[in-house]
């Protein structure tokens, strides 16, 4: 009737919500930390719009908790695109399940009768010293922080967990110590078990496999060990480089690999170097490693390292100031296990000694983590006022403008470079850097540093400018 608002059907409402959500994502991508946005906001799905309530689905409880941190901001942006205020109701998206046939493994055929075969009996462990790495419940796909340094490895791991033996077999992941290779192996094993509780997962490392084989030889049970290994569905092998010591062990590994590969069982291998760099391995093994997907993991960027620490804080319900997280993430760059260890020790020391969480305490803790110790000491005597003066001269922007509230592009860029270099070349906290650049709060400093870091790989002019300024600051007497 005239003067009355037409009521929309469910399909039209959902269409409106989806269109508004797409627009909201575009706006939010510039307002929320990139790693958080890509991992926990973009992965959410609009489900329904009912009056003033928009239902959004999150892929996991962990993702929902992260979404809640930005709920008010997201509701405001989404309401703007819908043209009416809405409240967001968060739901957990159901996990896709494969159809199951009673006691029957779909697609498995008996070679002689060409019929579907019943599920194999549970593992019958050989009567020898045989142990496996237990799947760690804390290492899951939903708490693995993704960035460009590990995106391919993560995507490959997700794929083999969903479709074992189909797309990427074997999956070979390599990279330095503490970058997340073992995390992905645990996540694959956990996801496989969640999908099918009866799936057989064998998780070993190179040294453990060697011990299994030596024990089998000593007790004359090699055939029993072989039969056992050949009945697994997922063979997850961590640190393959440690297998390369004995010729017989490598020979046994080769035959186990072939047997599992030829029967379509999923093989995932990690190493500290690429297959072609495993010089002590036979060429036939290295060529087989390369027949599937080879994915490397590199040290993550600062923003990602901070996100890893934030994940840890959320899981443990720790309240840690952002400037301390940045301080730890700046000091430890190439080992995420050490990164989390430093945070844990910081919290433990604060609790046991009943002293506040401070930058000085963090600095003392970091002395025990030698991995990137140079990052905590190099060029730390550069005063912030000298950084301000050098950037001012290089970019022809006055110091008074840099520390002002002005936001035009030239001044904002100079201010961001000062903050970035102050974080790198001084012991100052984010709060102290903000105070030295005109009383900016630590969140502004944090975002400025993150912006410079995100642009450096793509802006050669910016990279060259920062390199020149850094060189002048660290070499000038």
C-alpha positions as CSV (number, residue, x, y, z in Angstrom):
1,X,0.0,0.0,0.0
2,X,1.2,3.6,-0.6
3,X,3.1,5.0,2.4
4,X,4.0,1.5,3.7
5,X,7.5,0.0,3.3
6,X,7.5,-3.2,1.2
7,X,8.5,-6.2,3.1
8,X,11.3,-8.2,1.5
9,X,11.5,-11.9,1.3
10,X,14.3,-14.0,2.8
11,X,16.1,-14.2,-0.5
12,X,16.0,-10.4,-1.0
13,X,17.2,-9.8,2.6
14,X,20.1,-12.2,2.2
15,X,21.0,-10.6,-1.1
16,X,21.0,-7.1,0.6
17,X,23.1,-8.5,3.5
18,X,25.7,-10.1,1.2
19,X,26.0,-6.9,-0.9
20,X,26.4,-4.8,2.2
21,X,28.9,-7.3,3.7
22,X,31.1,-7.2,0.6
23,X,31.1,-3.4,0.8
24,X,31.8,-3.5,4.5
25,X,34.8,-5.8,4.0
26,X,36.3,-3.4,1.5
27,X,36.1,-0.6,4.1
28,X,37.2,-2.7,7.0
29,X,40.3,-4.0,5.1
30,X,41.8,-0.5,5.6
31,X,40.9,-0.2,9.2
32,X,41.9,-3.6,10.8
33,X,45.3,-5.1,11.0
34,X,45.9,-7.0,7.8
35,X,46.7,-10.4,9.4
36,X,43.7,-10.2,11.7
37,X,41.4,-9.1,8.8
38,X,42.5,-11.9,6.4
39,X,42.5,-14.6,9.1
40,X,39.3,-13.8,11.1
41,X,37.1,-11.2,9.4
42,X,37.3,-12.0,5.7
43,X,36.7,-15.7,6.5
44,X,33.3,-14.9,8.1
45,X,30.1,-15.5,6.1
46,X,26.8,-13.6,6.0
47,X,24.0,-16.1,6.8
48,X,20.7,-14.2,7.4
49,X,19.2,-10.7,7.9
50,X,16.1,-10.6,10.1
51,X,14.9,-7.1,10.9
52,X,17.6,-5.5,13.0
53,X,19.7,-8.6,13.4
54,X,22.4,-9.7,10.9
55,X,23.7,-13.3,11.4
56,X,27.3,-13.8,10.5
57,X,29.0,-17.2,10.6
58,X,32.6,-17.7,11.8
59,X,34.6,-20.8,10.8
60,X,35.7,-21.6,14.4
61,X,35.2,-20.5,18.0
62,X,38.7,-19.1,17.9
63,X,37.8,-16.9,14.9
64,X,34.6,-15.8,16.6
65,X,36.6,-14.5,19.6
66,X,38.8,-12.4,17.3
67,X,35.7,-11.1,15.5
68,X,34.2,-10.0,18.8
69,X,37.2,-7.7,19.4
70,X,36.1,-5.6,16.4
71,X,32.3,-6.2,16.8
72,X,31.3,-2.6,17.4
73,X,33.4,-1.3,14.5
74,X,32.1,-4.0,12.1
75,X,28.4,-3.3,13.2
76,X,28.8,0.4,12.5
77,X,30.3,-0.1,9.0
78,X,27.7,-2.8,8.1
79,X,24.8,-0.7,9.4
80,X,26.0,2.2,7.2
81,X,25.9,0.1,4.0
82,X,22.5,-1.4,5.0
83,X,21.0,2.0,5.7
84,X,19.7,0.9,9.1
85,X,21.2,0.0,12.5
86,X,21.8,-3.7,12.9
87,X,23.2,-6.0,15.6
88,X,25.4,-8.8,14.6
89,X,24.6,-12.3,15.9
90,X,27.7,-14.6,15.6
91,X,27.3,-18.3,14.9
92,X,29.9,-21.0,14.3
93,X,29.8,-22.5,10.8
94,X,29.3,-26.2,10.7
95,X,32.3,-28.3,9.7
96,X,31.7,-30.1,6.4
97,X,31.5,-33.8,6.9
98,X,32.0,-36.5,4.3
99,X,29.1,-39.0,3.9
100,X,29.8,-42.2,5.7
101,X,28.7,-45.7,4.7
102,X,28.3,-48.1,7.6
103,X,31.7,-49.6,8.2
104,X,32.7,-49.1,4.5
105,X,35.6,-47.0,3.2
106,X,34.2,-45.1,0.2
107,X,36.2,-45.6,-3.0
108,X,38.5,-48.4,-1.7
109,X,38.3,-51.4,-3.9
110,X,39.5,-55.0,-3.5
111,X,41.9,-55.6,-6.4
112,X,40.6,-59.2,-7.0
113,X,36.9,-58.8,-6.4
114,X,36.6,-55.1,-7.3
115,X,34.2,-54.6,-4.4
116,X,34.2,-52.1,-1.6
117,X,36.2,-53.5,1.3
118,X,35.4,-53.1,5.0
119,X,37.5,-50.8,7.1
120,X,40.8,-52.3,8.2
121,X,41.1,-53.4,11.8
122,X,42.7,-51.0,14.3
123,X,46.5,-50.8,14.5
124,X,48.2,-53.9,15.6
125,X,51.5,-52.6,17.0
126,X,54.5,-54.7,16.7
127,X,55.9,-56.0,19.9
128,X,58.9,-53.7,19.7
129,X,59.8,-50.3,21.1
130,X,57.4,-48.3,18.9
131,X,56.2,-44.8,19.8
132,X,54.7,-41.9,17.8
133,X,54.4,-38.2,18.4
134,X,51.1,-37.4,20.0
135,X,48.9,-34.9,18.1
136,X,49.0,-31.7,20.1
137,X,45.5,-30.3,20.4
138,X,46.8,-26.7,20.6
139,X,48.2,-26.8,17.1
140,X,45.2,-26.3,14.8
141,X,44.6,-24.7,11.4
142,X,42.3,-22.0,13.0
143,X,45.1,-20.7,15.3
144,X,47.9,-20.8,12.6
145,X,48.6,-17.2,11.7
146,X,48.8,-16.8,7.9
147,X,50.8,-14.3,5.9
148,X,52.7,-14.4,2.6
149,X,55.7,-16.2,4.2
150,X,53.7,-19.4,4.8
151,X,50.5,-19.1,2.7
152,X,51.4,-21.8,0.2
153,X,52.4,-24.3,3.0
154,X,49.2,-23.6,4.8
155,X,47.1,-24.0,1.7
156,X,48.8,-27.3,0.9
157,X,48.3,-28.6,4.4
158,X,44.6,-27.7,4.4
159,X,44.2,-29.4,1.0
160,X,45.8,-32.7,2.0
161,X,43.8,-32.8,5.2
162,X,40.6,-32.5,3.2
163,X,41.6,-34.8,0.3
164,X,44.3,-37.1,1.4
165,X,46.3,-38.8,-1.4
166,X,44.6,-36.8,-4.1
167,X,46.1,-33.4,-5.0
168,X,49.5,-32.9,-3.2
169,X,51.2,-36.2,-2.5
170,X,53.7,-36.0,-1.1
171,X,53.5,-32.6,0.5
172,X,57.1,-31.4,1.3
173,X,57.3,-28.3,3.7
174,X,60.7,-26.8,4.4
175,X,62.0,-23.8,6.4
176,X,64.0,-22.8,9.4
177,X,63.5,-23.9,13.0
178,X,60.5,-22.7,14.8
179,X,58.6,-21.3,11.8
180,X,55.4,-23.5,12.0
181,X,56.3,-26.7,10.1
182,X,55.5,-28.9,13.0
183,X,52.4,-26.9,13.8
184,X,51.0,-27.7,10.3
185,X,51.8,-31.4,10.8
186,X,49.8,-31.5,14.0
187,X,47.0,-29.5,12.4
188,X,46.8,-32.0,9.5
189,X,46.7,-34.9,11.9
190,X,44.0,-33.2,14.1
191,X,41.9,-32.3,11.1
192,X,42.1,-35.9,9.7
193,X,41.0,-37.3,13.0
194,X,38.1,-34.8,13.3
195,X,36.9,-35.8,9.9
196,X,37.2,-39.6,10.5
197,X,38.0,-40.8,14.0
198,X,39.1,-44.2,12.7
199,X,41.7,-42.8,10.3
200,X,45.2,-44.1,11.0
201,X,47.8,-41.4,11.5
202,X,51.5,-42.1,12.1
203,X,53.4,-39.0,13.2
204,X,57.2,-39.5,13.5
205,X,60.3,-37.5,13.2
206,X,63.5,-38.6,11.3
207,X,65.2,-39.7,14.5
208,X,62.2,-41.7,15.7
209,X,61.9,-43.6,12.4
210,X,65.6,-44.5,12.7
211,X,65.0,-45.8,16.2
212,X,62.0,-47.9,15.1
213,X,64.1,-49.5,12.4
214,X,67.1,-50.2,14.6
215,X,64.9,-51.8,17.2
216,X,63.2,-53.9,14.6
217,X,66.6,-55.1,13.3
218,X,67.8,-55.9,16.8
219,X,64.7,-57.9,17.7
220,X,64.4,-59.5,14.2
221,X,61.0,-57.9,13.6
222,X,61.6,-55.9,10.4
223,X,58.7,-57.6,8.5
224,X,56.3,-56.9,11.4
225,X,57.4,-53.2,11.4
226,X,56.9,-53.0,7.6
227,X,53.4,-54.4,7.8
228,X,52.5,-52.0,10.5
229,X,53.7,-48.9,8.6
230,X,52.0,-49.9,5.4
231,X,48.5,-49.8,7.0
232,X,48.6,-46.1,7.9
233,X,46.5,-43.5,6.1
234,X,48.5,-40.5,6.9
235,X,52.3,-40.7,7.3
236,X,53.5,-37.4,8.8
237,X,57.3,-37.2,9.0
238,X,59.0,-34.3,10.8
239,X,62.6,-33.3,10.3
240,X,63.5,-35.8,7.5
241,X,67.1,-34.5,7.6
242,X,67.8,-36.6,10.7
243,X,67.1,-39.8,8.7
244,X,70.1,-39.3,6.5
245,X,72.7,-40.9,8.8
246,X,72.4,-44.6,7.9
247,X,72.2,-46.3,4.5
248,X,69.9,-49.1,5.7
249,X,67.5,-46.6,7.3
250,X,67.3,-44.6,4.1
251,X,66.7,-47.7,2.1
252,X,63.8,-48.7,4.5
253,X,62.4,-45.2,4.3
254,X,62.5,-45.4,0.5
255,X,60.5,-48.6,0.4
256,X,58.0,-47.4,3.0
257,X,57.5,-44.2,1.1
258,X,56.9,-46.2,-2.2
259,X,54.5,-48.6,-0.6
260,X,52.3,-45.8,0.9
261,X,52.5,-43.6,-2.2
262,X,51.5,-46.4,-4.5
263,X,48.4,-47.2,-2.4
264,X,47.3,-43.6,-2.3
265,X,48.1,-42.9,1.3
266,X,48.9,-39.3,2.2
267,X,52.6,-38.5,2.9
268,X,53.7,-35.2,4.4
269,X,57.3,-34.4,5.1
270,X,59.1,-31.5,6.7
271,X,62.7,-30.5,6.6
272,X,65.0,-27.6,7.4
273,X,66.1,-27.4,3.7
274,X,64.6,-28.1,0.3
275,X,64.8,-31.5,-1.3
276,X,67.6,-30.5,-3.6
277,X,69.7,-29.4,-0.6
278,X,69.4,-32.8,1.1
279,X,72.7,-33.9,-0.3
280,X,73.0,-36.9,1.9
281,X,69.7,-38.3,0.6
282,X,69.7,-40.6,-2.5
283,X,68.7,-38.9,-5.7
284,X,65.7,-41.3,-6.1
285,X,64.3,-40.1,-2.8
286,X,64.9,-36.4,-3.5
287,X,63.1,-36.8,-6.9
288,X,60.2,-38.5,-5.2
289,X,59.9,-35.6,-2.6
290,X,59.6,-33.2,-5.6
291,X,56.8,-35.2,-7.3
292,X,54.1,-33.5,-5.2
293,X,54.0,-30.0,-3.8
294,X,57.1,-28.3,-2.3
295,X,56.3,-25.3,-0.1
296,X,58.7,-23.2,1.9
297,X,58.1,-21.2,5.1
298,X,60.1,-18.1,5.7
299,X,60.4,-15.9,8.8
300,X,57.2,-13.9,9.2
301,X,56.9,-10.1,9.1
302,X,56.7,-8.0,12.3
303,X,52.9,-7.7,12.1
304,X,52.5,-11.4,11.8
305,X,54.8,-12.0,14.8
306,X,52.7,-9.7,16.9
307,X,49.6,-11.5,15.8
308,X,51.2,-14.8,16.9
309,X,51.8,-13.3,20.3
310,X,48.2,-11.9,20.4
311,X,46.9,-15.4,19.7
312,X,49.0,-16.8,22.6
313,X,47.6,-14.1,24.9
314,X,44.1,-14.9,23.9
315,X,44.5,-18.6,24.4
316,X,46.1,-18.1,27.9
317,X,43.8,-15.1,28.9
318,X,46.9,-12.9,29.4
319,X,46.6,-9.1,29.4
320,X,49.8,-7.8,27.9
321,X,50.4,-4.2,26.7
322,X,50.8,-3.9,22.9
323,X,54.1,-2.1,23.2
324,X,55.6,-5.1,25.0
325,X,54.3,-7.5,22.3
326,X,56.0,-5.3,19.7
327,X,59.2,-5.2,21.7
328,X,59.4,-9.0,21.9
329,X,58.3,-9.4,18.2
330,X,61.0,-6.9,17.1
331,X,63.7,-8.7,19.0
332,X,62.9,-12.3,18.0
333,X,62.5,-12.6,14.2
334,X,63.3,-16.0,13.0
335,X,62.0,-18.6,15.5
336,X,58.3,-18.5,16.5
337,X,58.8,-21.2,19.2
338,X,61.3,-18.9,20.9
339,X,59.0,-16.0,20.4
340,X,56.2,-17.7,22.3
341,X,58.7,-19.0,24.9
342,X,59.9,-15.4,25.6
343,X,56.3,-14.3,26.2
344,X,55.6,-17.2,28.5
345,X,58.7,-16.5,30.5
346,X,57.9,-12.8,30.7
347,X,54.4,-13.6,32.2
348,X,55.8,-16.2,34.5
349,X,58.5,-13.9,35.9
350,X,56.0,-11.1,36.4
351,X,53.7,-13.4,38.3
352,X,56.3,-15.3,40.4
353,X,58.3,-12.2,41.3
354,X,55.1,-10.0,41.6
355,X,56.5,-7.3,39.5
356,X,54.8,-5.3,36.7
357,X,55.1,-6.1,33.0
358,X,57.6,-3.5,31.7
359,X,59.9,-3.0,28.8
360,X,62.9,-3.4,31.2
361,X,61.6,-6.8,32.3
362,X,61.1,-7.8,28.7
363,X,64.6,-6.7,27.8
364,X,66.1,-8.8,30.6
365,X,64.1,-11.8,29.5
366,X,65.2,-11.4,25.9
367,X,68.9,-11.7,26.9
368,X,68.3,-15.4,27.3
369,X,67.1,-15.8,23.7
370,X,70.2,-15.6,21.7
371,X,68.6,-16.3,18.3
372,X,68.2,-12.7,17.3
373,X,70.1,-11.1,20.1
374,X,71.7,-8.6,17.7
375,X,68.2,-7.2,17.1
376,X,68.0,-6.1,20.7
377,X,71.4,-4.4,20.8
378,X,72.3,-3.1,17.4
379,X,72.3,0.6,17.0
380,X,70.2,1.0,20.2
381,X,72.0,4.2,21.2
382,X,70.5,6.3,18.4
383,X,68.4,9.1,20.1
384,X,64.9,9.7,18.7
385,X,65.6,13.4,18.3
386,X,68.5,12.5,16.0
387,X,66.2,10.3,13.9
388,X,63.7,13.1,13.7
389,X,66.4,15.6,12.5
390,X,67.8,13.1,9.9
391,X,64.4,12.3,8.5
392,X,63.6,16.0,8.4
393,X,66.7,16.8,6.4
394,X,66.4,13.8,4.1
395,X,62.7,14.4,3.2
396,X,62.7,18.2,3.5
397,X,59.9,18.2,6.1
398,X,60.5,20.3,9.2
399,X,60.6,18.6,12.6
400,X,57.8,20.9,13.8
401,X,55.6,19.5,11.1
402,X,56.5,15.9,11.8
403,X,55.5,16.2,15.4
404,X,52.4,18.2,14.6
405,X,48.8,17.0,14.0
406,X,49.1,17.7,10.2
407,X,48.2,14.7,8.1
408,X,49.1,15.6,4.5
409,X,50.9,12.8,2.6
410,X,54.5,14.2,2.8
411,X,54.3,14.9,6.6
412,X,52.5,11.7,7.4
413,X,55.1,9.6,5.5
414,X,58.0,11.4,7.3
415,X,56.3,10.8,10.7
416,X,55.7,7.1,9.9
417,X,59.4,6.7,8.9
418,X,60.5,8.3,12.1
419,X,58.3,5.9,14.1
420,X,59.5,2.9,12.1
421,X,63.2,3.7,12.6
422,X,62.7,4.6,16.2
423,X,61.2,1.2,16.9
424,X,64.2,-0.5,15.0
425,X,67.1,1.7,16.3
426,X,66.1,2.5,19.9
427,X,64.9,0.8,23.0
428,X,62.0,3.1,23.2
429,X,58.5,1.6,23.8
430,X,55.6,2.5,21.5
431,X,54.3,5.0,24.1
432,X,57.7,6.7,24.3
433,X,57.9,6.9,20.5
434,X,54.5,8.4,20.4
435,X,55.4,11.0,23.0
436,X,58.6,12.0,21.1
437,X,56.6,12.5,17.9
438,X,54.0,14.9,19.2
439,X,52.1,12.9,21.8
440,X,50.7,10.2,19.5
441,X,49.1,7.2,21.3
442,X,50.7,3.8,21.0
443,X,48.0,2.5,18.6
444,X,48.9,5.3,16.1
445,X,52.5,4.3,16.4
446,X,51.7,0.7,16.0
447,X,49.7,1.3,12.8
448,X,52.3,3.6,11.4
449,X,55.0,1.0,11.8
450,X,52.8,-1.7,10.3
451,X,52.0,0.6,7.3
452,X,55.7,1.1,6.5
453,X,56.4,-2.6,6.8
454,X,53.5,-3.5,4.5
455,X,54.7,-1.0,1.8
456,X,58.4,-1.7,1.9
457,X,58.4,-4.8,-0.2
458,X,56.4,-3.0,-3.0
459,X,57.8,0.5,-2.9
460,X,61.4,0.5,-4.0
461,X,61.7,4.3,-3.5
462,X,60.5,4.1,0.1
463,X,62.9,1.2,0.8
464,X,65.8,3.1,-0.7
465,X,65.0,6.2,1.4
466,X,64.8,4.2,4.6
467,X,68.0,2.3,3.8
468,X,69.9,5.6,3.2
469,X,68.6,7.2,6.5
470,X,69.3,4.0,8.5
471,X,72.8,3.9,7.1
472,X,73.4,7.6,8.0
473,X,72.1,7.1,11.5
474,X,74.1,3.9,12.3
475,X,77.4,5.0,10.7
476,X,77.6,8.7,11.5
477,X,79.6,9.4,14.6
